């Protein structure tokens, strides 16, 4: 991480872009709702980036090279996510129309007990994400199927998305295959498996709390009548060829995950298999869409595809957006990159974080500042990877000075950054999962129990001092 040279802005100047951004978003939410805020957030972020640049240049005479250095640093972390977003869009479209997701929905409605649905959703997503090491892959595949099942069962979309995200980010946090887990341990100089073992002290209670709440909600909340489920199953079997053969596609995907093949390759192969599955396994879908094979293939991958099934709920579930539907997400990620880059380049982010760390001495204050900085970094940079790197660089010497173990730093960073990135509407994780699941970030936020409990558990354990070693000088 390159240090940006020059005079740092004062804290009160540096905080202005953050305050202005939050006020604008909150005002839009109050006026038109969370969905509108989500839809125009890329314009808001772009405006915030321009405002931050103008503030730095006019008041502190920030050199253009500093701004470019900050944006370059931000781009280095964020741009690799763009091709993955494109492939997630194609996986979602091809798995839907090839019958993979409809088959999973059909089997899920027949097998799953509605009362235990949220609990099972969270648990299964946890297992898949531990295996894959990727919350994004888990949510884009099995998570989409659970969304369909839960809607038919009558659950609120916020609860369904919350259970999917909680489970998916559990694995993303503790899997040795997860890039954020590897990044957090390596940036703090901690052995990977020691890092994971130490994280379990906060992660296990947070997940148990989440599972307990999802179980209670399922047992206490009324779900849809079986008539609705029966109607959905009939429509599914009429519109799609429901066959175990479709499950060969996710089976190959899981095998590639086990073999630790790169995410981008796994998603590309999954998309290709899904596209082939449309023509080989779903002749009625091809006939209903009424296009020749080449044109249909391009349409499924690149644009929106609407399939009429005779059931309004099913129509909304099986409609796909392709790459075109992912473009607003990509725009938002790029605008978040620009905002994060300008905050770094102008020195405003450094000014804010230095204010957090200036008088840290005790274990409680150090961990609390780390957690608070993690949330702030996620909000400012719009990217969890960049936030972890910045957090590690910022606090490594402070933990050493205070006699605290590096593994406490790596755990605190994961508790406050990896799992909360999905809760911020303009963060790359938040906007991606909102797009994939079709639920606004602020709608599912209160129901992501694990993601909310993780930083709170980190603070609780820091305040009790449990299993925290302090080497006093």
Phi, psi and omega in degrees: 000116181283140177275131178276123183279164176116172181285133180280141174294159175291160181301319184292329174284318184296330184278347183302312180299323179295313180297316180297319178298312182294319179298318180297313181295315180297321179297318178295319179298315180296320184283316188230357177101167184294325182294322177295318178300321179294321185291327184251011184297332178292326175292321179297316180294321178297317176298320179295323179295317179295318180297317179297316179298314181298321180295316181292321183286318185282321185270318185249007179051045181297123180297147179299326181296328177293317178299315180295324178295319178295316179294322178297317179298317178295317181295325181299328181271326190268321186302325177300343179283340185298309178298329177293320177299318179299316181289327175298321178297317181288325176297314181301317182291312184288325178292330178288308187280342176278353177097359180297304181294315176303322178294317178297322178295315180299311180294322180296319179294328181281330189258317189285138173278122182306326182294333182254012187298310183297319179299312181294320179302311180297316183294316181293317178298327176297313182296315181295320182288328174296319180293318184272332185074014185223119175289323183298314180295318181298314182292320183289343182250274184293330180297320179296321178296317179296325176300315179297316180297314183296322178297318180294325180287349176097011179283148173296139184298332179296317179294319180297309181299322179298318179293318178298312183292318179302311180295317183294323182278345171298310179292322179300330184277323189248352181288135175292349178269354183283133180292326179290324178295315178295318181295316182296317181291316183291322181291342179253001179071038182244139174303136186304312185284332172293322177298313181295316181299318181290326178295332182298338180294329177258329186286319181298310177300321180297319179288323178296322176297315180299312181297321179296317180293317180296323178295316180295318179298317179297322181284333185261334185271137175290143178244180185293155175291151180297338178300318180295318178296318179297320178297319179295317180298320178297314180295322178298314182289337177282321186271334183232156172273096182280108184214146177300341180300329180295334183284353173296329181295307176293332178296317177296321179298315180296321178299318178295325177295316179299322180282359175063037175286145185307143183305315185294325177289317179301314181293322179295317178294319179299319178296317180297316178295320178296319179295317177297323180297330178300314184280329183273327188246344185234064180298328180291330176291315178300318180293319182294325181281338170063038177238156173290163191301314182295315181294321179295318179300315179295319180298315182298319184285322191255328187234181180282146180229123180250128180242124181271119182248350184090357178236118186300318180295317179294322177303318181290330181286320187267356176290141183235157183249343182061198180298325179301321179290339180270349184302317178301325177294316179297319177300318181294319178299318180293320178292323176297323177299316180294318180296313178299320180295320180289326177295323178286312185296324180280351182083003182292321179294319178297321179296317181295313183292326178295328176295323178296323193261357191299318187241032181281125178226313183277163177298316182299312183292325181292313179293320179299317179294323178297315179296314178297320178294324178300315178296320180294315180298318176301323181285324185278317185272335182072015183208130183289326181295312178297323180295319179295316180297313180297317180297318178298315179294323184290319190256351185304310181289329179293317178295321178296316180298322183271006177073025181260147183291145176300329180292334175292322177294312181298322178292317181296323178295316179295318181297330186255345184245303186304317187269344182264349180302327182286349182268355183257120189302330183257001175286149182303324179290314182300314183288326179294311183290328175297320180291313183296317183273346181072028181228127181300145182305314182288345176281318182272345185310310184295345185258359177275075190299314181298318183293327178281322184288331185300307178295327178294321178293323177298317178293319181299313181292325177296322181286332177275336181078012184294125177058028175250120183262130178242120179268095182283137183275000000 
